[in-house]
Amino acid sequence: MNDVLNELYETVLSRKTEKQEGSYTCYLFEQGLDKILKKCGEECSEVIIAAKNGNNSETVLEISDLLYHLTVLMANEGITPGEVEAELQKRSGKTGNLKHFHQVDKNS
């Protein structure tokens, strides 16, 4: 999967520098960070809904859409796949590091 994500990143990056008419990726870059973030949020919600509905094929489609939009965000912000991979590598060696989350009173 790493090769596919790297290829996607390179394609997205090329759209950032070499504008192509009719390219959705170019459109996102032209619209800027707020639009890219909005799309990331929308796709994240769609992943949640598809998973909640128990529809694996739809969930795969939505995860793919989310990964694409996150890749556009990465390219926009100058974050490389290598940086994300390095962070994931650091995390993969950790075990037993369950974080204690702030408890929220749902009644308030």
N, C-alpha and C positions, 0 to 999 in steps of 0.2 A: 504494500500500500504506500510505502514511503516514496517509491519512484513516481507513482501516480500523483501524489500530492506535490512532489517537487516539480513535476511537469506542469501541473496546474498553476503553481506559483510562478513559474517562468512565463507561461502564457499570459497570466494576469499582469505580471510585471511588464511584459512587452506591450500590452494594451495601454499601460500607463504612459509609456514613452512614445509609442507609435499609434496615433489615433487611427481608428478604422470606422468608417461610416456604418451606422447600424449596429455597432457593437454595444451590447448591454453593459459590458465591463467598462468601456470608455464612458458610457453614460453615467455610471456610478461614480467614476473618478471626477467627471465634470460637475456632478451634483455636490460632491464633497463629503466630508466626514459625517455630517448629520444624517445624510441619506444612507450612507453605508451602515451606520449604527442602527438606524431605523430598520433596515432590511435584516440585519443580524438579529435584532429583537423579534421581528415578525417570524423569521425562520425558526428561531428557538421555540417560540410559542407553537408553531406548527409541528415541530418534533414532539413536543409534549402532548399535544392533542392526538397525533397519530399513535403514539405509544400508549396513551391512555385508552384509545379505542381498540388496542390489541391488533392493529393491522400492520404486521411486520413489513410487508412490501411498501406500504405508504410511509412507514417510519424510515425505511432505507432511503426512499426518495427525498424525504424532508431532511434527513441527516446530511445527504449529499448537497442539498441546497444550502444548508447551514455551513458546511465545510467550505463551499465555494465562497459564500459571503464573508466568512472569517478570513479566507485567503485574500480577498480583496482588501479587507481591513488591514491585514498584515502588510500587504504591499503598500497601501496608502501611508501607513505609519513607519515604514522602513524596518519592519520586523521580518527576519528571515526564518525559513523553516528550520534551519540549523539552530537558531536560538531557542525555538520551541522544543525541538528534539533534545537539546542539551538539558533543558529544564525537566522534561519528562524522564530523561535518563537519571537525573539527580533524584527524582521522586521514586523511581522504580526500585531503588535500593533501600528505601525506607519501609519499615514494617512496624506495626504497633504504635503508630503515631496518630491515633484517632484524636482529632481535635475536639475540644469541649466547646460547644457552641452556646452562645447566649440564649437562654431560655426566654421565650416571648410568651407573655400572658395573653392568650387568645380571647379572653373575656373582657379585655380592656379596649 
